[in-house]
Amino acid sequence: MTLKHLLFAITLLSISLNNHAQTTLGPGDIAIIGMKTNNNSDSGNDAAKLLVLVPLDCNTKFIVTDNNWRNNGTWYCDNDEFAIELTVTSPINAGTVIYLDLDGATNATSSSTGSLSRAGLGSTWGTNYGLNSKGDNLFVLQGTRLSPSFIFGVRHDGAYSLGGDCSSATSGSSPKNNTAIPAALSLGTSALELNSAENQWHYDCSKTISGDKATLLSSICNGSNWTKSSGQSWYSSTCNFTVTGAGGTYTSCGVFLSNGDFILKSSCKNDENELQWYTLNESSNFKQLTLESSTSEDNFEGIYTLKTSIESNKIYSYKHSNGKKATYYRLRYIDENGFTKYSDVVAASCKNANEFSIYPNPAKNSVNVTISYLEKGSDASLIVYNVLGEIVYLTTINSPQQVIINSERFSSGIYYLVLSTEKDKQTQKLVISNN
């Protein structure tokens, strides 16, 4: 292979990797959680905060702009309002807050992560990097100016309208701080409107900061959950967000550790909990896997560690003797970078759904039935049948207890005592000897 061909092959590989790394975003995948507009009473520059709600791989690009949108699908203010494009340079995982600093005086911009550039894609954007202190809007999108894919929007001063014409900065019949809401966005799930022009709008950290994407967006897109208090620290984390069910995490560029990589199942065999696990898409970056157990669904402890390489589609198993206690299990797996993930938690128990004992047996005048375990939330029937299938005793219970059955009037012979719920039925033979 000539040097020319080698360089061409390397170029193609680089393009392929970069295209693969780009994360395509949809409405609500990134949320705006703060807008700061500088004036004489504020210190620092204009600023914005973004919350990432899905993992972003390296080379992912998205645009932030305060340009105004028309209902007919075009932009206002062609040469005035700013747009910057952020390129992800190292993996960003769900729950990360990104801080943008916007200097309207010098047109300088900076970000807490990634690299920024002026977004001139498709047409000319403006270079006024200030946010209007009398009310403004902010959008997050992917694509180009001529073909935008909107991700999130916030309206700073009242309801969305048809949009402005840039003829007046802050007032008039069509002020440039007016904007329409893009058709791809929806109020309450991917767009927000605030009810007044303030310099310090930001999401209130005392509200919901943990949950799945839909739960967090519902809270963030509720204007009553925002505050306009000053003194907010705009360049450090004030909300430690947790996004559940975010679909996994990037450990390095292009290495995605997804939820459910390992499938864990449980069963009971010979009074032992047998755990089996496998993966359908194993990658070589897994370094160690540990099976953990708990009797309370928390405080997990390791009971078995597999340090060898793991093969796809191969079933691994481990037997755990834990009496008849209900036990919870999960897999903890660590990659070569030291990153830890967990499988879903599964419950296992060799205990029968219902358990009881009879004493004495044979019995004469009375029978003591001790119900040692009853499935939580179950109503059970305690029934005594004779050999003809006739019911000679019936009572209902809803918790473990001792039941004393008067058997004086039972004829001598064989009976069957049954503890029955909707999901389970346990039967024991009872002998009555009244002779």
C-alpha positions as CSV (number, residue, x, y, z in Angstrom):
1,M,0.0,0.0,0.0
2,T,1.4,3.4,-1.0
3,L,1.6,6.3,1.5
4,K,-1.1,8.1,-0.4
5,H,-3.5,5.1,-0.1
6,L,-2.7,4.7,3.6
7,L,-3.5,8.3,4.3
8,F,-6.7,8.0,2.4
9,A,-7.7,4.9,4.4
10,I,-6.9,6.6,7.7
11,T,-9.0,9.6,6.6
12,L,-12.0,7.3,5.7
13,L,-11.6,5.6,9.1
14,S,-11.6,8.9,10.9
15,I,-14.7,10.1,9.1
16,S,-16.4,6.8,9.9
17,L,-15.6,7.1,13.6
18,N,-16.7,10.7,13.8
19,N,-20.0,9.9,12.1
20,H,-20.6,7.0,14.4
21,A,-19.9,9.1,17.5
22,Q,-22.4,11.8,16.8
23,T,-25.5,11.4,19.1
24,T,-28.7,12.4,17.3
25,L,-30.9,14.2,19.8
26,G,-34.7,14.6,20.0
27,P,-37.0,17.0,21.8
28,G,-36.3,17.1,25.5
29,D,-32.9,15.3,25.4
30,I,-31.3,18.6,26.6
31,A,-33.2,21.1,28.8
32,I,-32.5,24.7,29.6
33,I,-32.5,25.2,33.3
34,G,-31.2,28.8,33.7
35,M,-30.9,32.2,31.9
36,K,-29.0,35.1,33.3
37,T,-29.0,38.5,31.7
38,N,-26.4,41.0,32.8
39,N,-27.3,44.6,33.7
40,N,-25.9,47.3,36.0
41,S,-27.0,45.4,39.2
42,D,-25.6,42.0,38.1
43,S,-22.0,40.9,38.0
44,G,-20.5,38.8,35.3
45,N,-21.7,38.2,31.8
46,D,-24.9,36.8,30.4
47,A,-25.1,33.1,31.0
48,A,-27.2,30.0,30.4
49,K,-27.4,26.5,32.0
50,L,-28.3,23.3,30.2
51,L,-29.2,19.9,31.7
52,V,-28.2,16.9,29.6
53,L,-30.8,14.2,29.9
54,V,-29.3,11.5,27.7
55,P,-25.7,10.4,27.3
56,L,-23.7,12.3,24.6
57,D,-20.9,10.7,22.8
58,C,-17.8,12.6,21.6
59,N,-18.2,14.7,18.5
60,T,-21.9,15.3,19.2
61,K,-22.8,18.9,18.1
62,F,-25.7,21.1,19.1
63,I,-26.5,24.7,18.7
64,V,-27.7,27.3,21.3
65,T,-29.4,30.4,19.9
66,D,-31.6,33.3,21.0
67,N,-32.8,33.9,17.5
68,N,-36.5,34.4,17.1
69,W,-38.7,31.8,15.4
70,R,-41.7,32.4,13.1
71,N,-44.8,30.2,13.0
72,N,-44.2,29.7,9.3
73,G,-40.9,27.9,10.0
74,T,-38.3,30.6,9.4
75,W,-36.2,32.8,11.6
76,Y,-36.4,36.5,12.4
77,C,-33.4,38.8,13.1
78,D,-31.1,37.3,10.4
79,N,-28.0,39.3,11.2
80,D,-28.4,40.2,14.8
81,E,-29.2,37.4,17.3
82,F,-26.4,35.0,18.1
83,A,-25.9,31.2,17.7
84,I,-23.1,29.1,19.0
85,E,-22.3,25.4,18.4
86,L,-21.0,23.2,21.1
87,T,-18.9,20.1,20.1
88,V,-18.6,17.4,22.7
89,T,-14.9,16.6,23.2
90,S,-15.3,14.0,25.9
91,P,-18.3,11.9,26.9
92,I,-21.1,13.7,28.7
93,N,-23.4,11.5,30.7
94,A,-27.1,12.1,31.7
95,G,-27.5,14.5,34.6
96,T,-24.6,16.7,33.6
97,V,-25.1,20.5,33.8
98,I,-23.4,22.6,31.1
99,Y,-22.6,26.3,31.8
100,L,-22.4,28.8,29.0
101,D,-20.9,32.3,29.5
102,L,-21.9,34.9,26.9
103,D,-20.1,38.3,26.8
104,G,-22.3,40.7,24.9
105,A,-19.7,43.4,24.9
106,T,-16.8,41.4,23.4
107,N,-18.8,38.6,21.7
108,A,-16.6,36.1,23.6
109,T,-18.2,32.8,24.7
110,S,-17.0,29.9,26.9
111,S,-18.4,26.6,28.1
112,S,-17.8,24.4,31.1
113,T,-17.3,21.5,28.7
114,G,-16.7,20.9,25.0
115,S,-15.5,23.4,22.5
116,L,-17.6,26.4,21.1
117,S,-17.7,28.0,17.7
118,R,-19.9,30.4,15.9
119,A,-22.7,28.5,14.2
120,G,-22.7,29.7,10.6
121,L,-24.2,26.5,9.2
122,G,-26.6,27.0,6.4
123,S,-26.7,30.8,6.5
124,T,-25.4,33.7,8.5
125,W,-26.2,33.9,12.2
126,G,-25.7,37.1,14.2
127,T,-22.8,37.8,16.6
128,N,-24.6,39.7,19.4
129,Y,-23.9,37.3,22.2
130,G,-26.0,39.1,24.8
131,L,-29.3,38.1,26.2
132,N,-32.0,40.8,26.4
133,S,-32.6,41.8,30.1
134,K,-36.1,42.9,29.1
135,G,-37.1,39.4,28.0
136,D,-35.6,37.0,25.5
137,N,-35.9,33.4,24.3
138,L,-33.4,30.6,24.0
139,F,-33.4,27.4,21.8
140,V,-31.3,24.3,21.7
141,L,-31.2,22.5,18.3
142,Q,-29.2,20.3,16.0
143,G,-28.7,20.6,12.3
144,T,-28.4,23.9,10.5
145,R,-30.1,27.2,10.4
146,L,-32.0,26.3,7.3
147,S,-32.9,22.8,8.6
148,P,-33.1,22.9,12.4
149,S,-34.1,20.0,14.6
150,F,-35.3,21.6,17.8
151,I,-34.5,20.0,21.2
152,F,-35.7,22.6,23.8
153,G,-37.0,26.1,24.0
154,V,-37.6,28.7,26.8
155,R,-39.5,32.0,26.5
156,H,-38.2,34.6,28.9
157,D,-41.1,37.1,29.0
158,G,-44.6,35.7,28.9
159,A,-46.3,33.5,26.4
160,Y,-45.0,32.4,23.0
161,S,-46.5,34.5,20.2
162,L,-46.1,34.8,16.4
163,G,-42.6,36.3,16.8
164,G,-41.0,39.7,16.3
165,D,-39.6,41.6,13.4
166,C,-36.5,43.0,15.1
167,S,-37.8,46.6,14.5
168,S,-37.6,47.3,18.2
169,A,-35.3,45.8,20.8
170,T,-37.7,45.8,23.8
171,S,-41.0,47.3,22.9
172,G,-43.5,48.1,20.2
173,S,-46.1,45.9,18.5
174,S,-43.6,43.4,17.3
175,P,-40.6,43.6,19.6
176,K,-37.6,41.3,18.8
177,N,-37.9,39.5,22.1
178,N,-41.1,37.9,20.9
179,T,-40.9,34.4,19.4
180,A,-43.2,31.6,18.2
181,I,-42.8,28.0,19.5
182,P,-41.4,25.6,17.0
183,A,-43.8,22.9,15.9
184,A,-41.5,20.1,17.1
185,L,-41.6,21.4,20.7
186,S,-44.4,21.1,23.2
187,L,-45.1,23.2,26.3
188,G,-44.7,21.1,29.4
189,T,-42.4,18.5,27.9
190,S,-39.8,20.2,25.7
191,A,-40.6,23.9,26.0
192,L,-41.2,26.4,28.8
193,E,-42.6,29.9,29.1
194,L,-41.8,32.2,32.1
195,N,-44.2,34.9,33.1
196,S,-42.0,38.0,33.4
197,A,-38.7,39.5,32.3
198,E,-36.1,38.8,35.0
199,N,-32.3,38.8,35.2
200,Q,-31.9,35.6,37.2
201,W,-34.3,33.0,36.0
202,H,-33.2,29.5,37.0
203,Y,-34.8,26.2,38.0
204,D,-35.4,25.8,41.7
205,C,-33.1,23.0,43.0
206,S,-35.5,22.3,45.9
207,K,-37.9,20.8,43.3
208,T,-37.5,17.5,41.5
209,I,-33.9,16.7,40.7
210,S,-34.1,12.9,40.5
211,G,-36.2,10.7,38.2
212,D,-36.6,9.6,34.6
213,K,-36.4,12.0,31.7
214,A,-40.1,12.5,31.5
215,T,-40.4,13.2,35.2
216,L,-37.6,15.8,35.2
217,L,-38.9,17.5,32.0
218,S,-42.4,17.8,33.5
219,S,-40.9,19.6,36.5
220,I,-38.4,21.7,34.6
221,C,-41.1,22.8,32.1
222,N,-43.3,24.1,34.9
223,G,-42.7,27.8,35.3
224,S,-43.8,27.7,38.9
225,N,-40.7,25.6,39.7
226,W,-38.4,28.4,38.6
227,T,-37.1,31.2,40.8
228,K,-35.8,34.7,40.0
229,S,-33.7,35.1,43.1
230,S,-30.3,36.7,42.6
231,G,-27.0,35.4,44.1
232,Q,-27.2,32.2,42.1
233,S,-23.9,30.5,41.4
234,W,-23.9,30.3,37.6
235,Y,-20.7,28.4,37.1
236,S,-20.8,25.6,39.6
237,S,-23.2,22.8,40.2
238,T,-26.2,23.8,42.4
239,C,-28.4,20.9,41.5
240,N,-27.1,17.3,41.5
241,F,-29.4,15.8,39.0
242,T,-30.0,12.0,38.8
243,V,-31.5,10.8,35.5
244,T,-32.9,7.2,35.9
245,G,-33.4,4.9,32.9
246,A,-31.2,7.2,30.8
247,G,-30.1,4.2,28.6
248,G,-26.5,3.7,29.8
249,T,-23.3,5.7,30.1
250,Y,-20.3,6.5,27.9
251,T,-17.0,5.4,29.5
252,S,-14.8,6.8,26.7
253,C,-15.4,8.1,23.2
254,G,-17.5,5.5,21.4
255,V,-17.6,3.0,24.3
256,F,-21.1,2.9,25.5
257,L,-22.0,0.9,28.6
258,S,-25.8,0.4,28.3
259,N,-28.3,-0.6,31.0
260,G,-29.2,-4.2,30.8
261,D,-25.9,-5.3,29.2
262,F,-26.1,-8.3,31.5
263,I,-29.4,-10.2,32.0
264,L,-29.7,-11.8,35.4
265,K,-32.3,-14.5,36.3
266,S,-33.0,-16.5,39.4
267,S,-34.6,-19.8,40.3
268,C,-34.8,-22.2,43.2
269,K,-33.2,-25.7,43.0
270,N,-32.7,-28.1,45.9
271,D,-33.3,-25.3,48.4
272,E,-30.7,-23.1,46.9
273,N,-31.1,-19.9,44.9
274,E,-29.5,-20.5,41.5
275,L,-28.5,-17.3,39.7
276,Q,-27.8,-17.3,36.0
277,W,-26.6,-14.4,33.8
278,Y,-25.5,-13.8,30.2
279,T,-24.9,-11.0,27.8
280,L,-25.9,-10.8,24.2
281,N,-23.4,-8.1,23.2
282,E,-20.3,-8.4,25.3
283,S,-17.4,-6.0,24.7
284,S,-13.8,-6.5,25.7
285,N,-13.6,-3.5,28.0
286,F,-15.3,-5.4,31.0
287,K,-12.6,-6.0,33.6
288,Q,-14.5,-7.6,36.6
289,L,-18.0,-8.8,37.4
290,T,-19.3,-9.4,40.9
291,L,-22.6,-11.0,42.0
292,E,-24.0,-9.2,45.0
293,S,-26.8,-10.1,47.4
294,S,-29.0,-8.4,50.0
295,T,-31.9,-9.4,52.2
296,S,-33.4,-5.9,52.2
297,E,-33.0,-4.6,48.6
298,D,-30.2,-2.4,49.8
299,N,-26.8,-2.8,51.5
300,F,-25.6,-5.2,48.8
301,E,-22.5,-7.4,49.5
302,G,-20.4,-9.3,47.1
303,I,-20.8,-13.1,47.2
304,Y,-19.0,-14.1,44.0
305,T,-16.5,-12.4,41.7
306,L,-15.7,-13.5,38.1
307,K,-12.4,-11.9,36.9
308,T,-11.9,-13.8,33.7
309,S,-13.1,-12.5,30.3
310,I,-16.8,-12.9,29.6
311,E,-18.1,-14.4,26.4
312,S,-21.3,-13.3,24.6
313,N,-24.2,-15.8,24.7
314,K,-22.6,-17.9,27.3
315,I,-24.6,-18.7,30.4
316,Y,-22.8,-18.2,33.8
317,S,-24.3,-19.5,37.0
318,Y,-23.8,-19.5,40.8
319,K,-25.7,-21.3,43.6
320,H,-26.3,-19.4,46.8
321,S,-27.6,-21.1,50.0
322,N,-29.5,-18.6,52.1
323,G,-31.9,-20.7,53.9
324,K,-35.4,-19.8,52.9
325,K,-35.0,-16.0,53.2
326,A,-36.1,-13.8,50.4
327,T,-32.9,-12.5,48.8
328,Y,-32.2,-9.8,46.2
329,Y,-29.4,-10.1,43.7
330,R,-27.7,-7.8,41.2
331,L,-24.5,-7.8,39.1
332,R,-21.9,-5.1,39.5
333,Y,-19.5,-4.9,36.6
334,I,-16.5,-2.7,36.1
335,D,-14.8,-1.7,32.9
336,E,-11.1,-1.2,32.2
337,N,-11.4,2.5,33.0
338,G,-12.8,1.7,36.5
339,F,-16.4,2.7,35.6
340,T,-19.0,0.7,37.5
341,K,-22.5,-0.3,36.4
342,Y,-25.2,-2.5,37.8
343,S,-27.7,-5.0,36.3
344,D,-31.4,-4.9,37.2
345,V,-32.2,-6.3,40.7
346,V,-33.9,-9.7,40.8
347,A,-35.6,-11.4,43.8
348,A,-35.2,-15.1,44.7
349,S,-36.5,-17.3,47.4
350,C,-36.8,-21.0,48.0
351,K,-39.6,-20.4,50.5
352,N,-43.0,-21.6,49.4
353,A,-45.5,-18.8,49.1
354,N,-47.3,-20.1,52.2
355,E,-46.0,-22.4,54.9
356,F,-47.7,-23.9,58.0
357,S,-47.2,-26.7,60.4
358,I,-49.7,-29.0,62.4
359,Y,-49.4,-30.1,66.0
360,P,-50.2,-32.6,67.3
361,N,-50.7,-34.9,64.4
362,P,-52.5,-37.3,65.0
363,A,-54.8,-35.0,67.0
364,K,-57.7,-35.6,69.3
365,N,-59.6,-32.7,70.8
366,S,-57.8,-29.8,69.1
367,V,-55.3,-29.0,66.4
368,N,-52.7,-26.2,66.6
369,V,-52.0,-24.8,63.1
370,T,-48.9,-22.5,63.0
371,I,-48.8,-20.3,59.9
372,S,-45.2,-19.3,59.7
373,Y,-45.2,-17.5,56.4
374,L,-47.9,-15.9,54.3
375,E,-47.3,-14.1,51.1
376,K,-47.4,-10.4,51.8
377,G,-50.7,-8.8,51.0
378,S,-52.5,-12.1,50.6
379,D,-55.8,-13.2,52.1
380,A,-55.7,-16.9,52.8
381,S,-58.4,-19.5,53.5
382,L,-57.6,-22.3,56.0
383,I,-59.8,-25.2,55.2
384,V,-60.2,-28.7,56.5
385,Y,-61.7,-31.4,54.2
386,N,-62.7,-35.0,55.0
387,V,-62.0,-37.8,52.6
388,L,-65.4,-37.2,50.9
389,G,-64.3,-33.7,50.0
390,E,-66.7,-32.1,52.4
391,I,-65.6,-29.0,54.3
392,V,-65.7,-29.5,58.0
393,Y,-63.8,-26.3,59.0
394,L,-63.2,-22.9,57.3
395,T,-61.6,-19.6,58.4
396,T,-59.9,-16.6,56.7
397,I,-56.5,-15.2,57.8
398,N,-54.3,-12.4,56.4
399,S,-51.1,-12.7,58.4
400,P,-48.8,-15.3,60.0
401,Q,-50.4,-16.6,63.2
402,Q,-51.5,-19.6,65.2
403,V,-54.9,-21.0,64.7
404,I,-56.5,-23.5,67.2
405,I,-59.1,-25.8,65.6
406,N,-61.6,-27.5,67.9
407,S,-61.7,-31.1,66.5
408,E,-63.8,-32.7,69.2
409,R,-66.7,-33.2,66.9
410,F,-64.6,-34.6,64.0
411,S,-65.0,-38.3,63.4
412,S,-61.8,-40.3,63.6
413,G,-60.1,-40.7,60.3
414,I,-58.0,-38.8,57.7
415,Y,-58.5,-35.2,56.8
416,Y,-56.8,-32.7,54.6
417,L,-55.8,-29.3,55.9
418,V,-55.4,-26.7,53.0
419,L,-53.9,-23.2,53.2
420,S,-55.0,-21.5,50.0
421,T,-54.5,-18.0,48.4
422,E,-55.1,-16.8,44.8
423,K,-51.5,-17.7,43.9
424,D,-50.7,-20.7,46.0
425,K,-52.1,-23.7,47.7
426,Q,-50.4,-25.9,50.4
427,T,-51.9,-29.1,51.7
428,Q,-51.0,-31.4,54.6
429,K,-52.6,-34.6,55.8
430,L,-54.3,-34.5,59.3
431,V,-55.2,-37.6,61.3
432,I,-57.9,-37.3,63.9
433,S,-58.1,-40.1,66.6
434,N,-61.0,-39.5,69.0
435,N,-61.2,-43.1,70.2
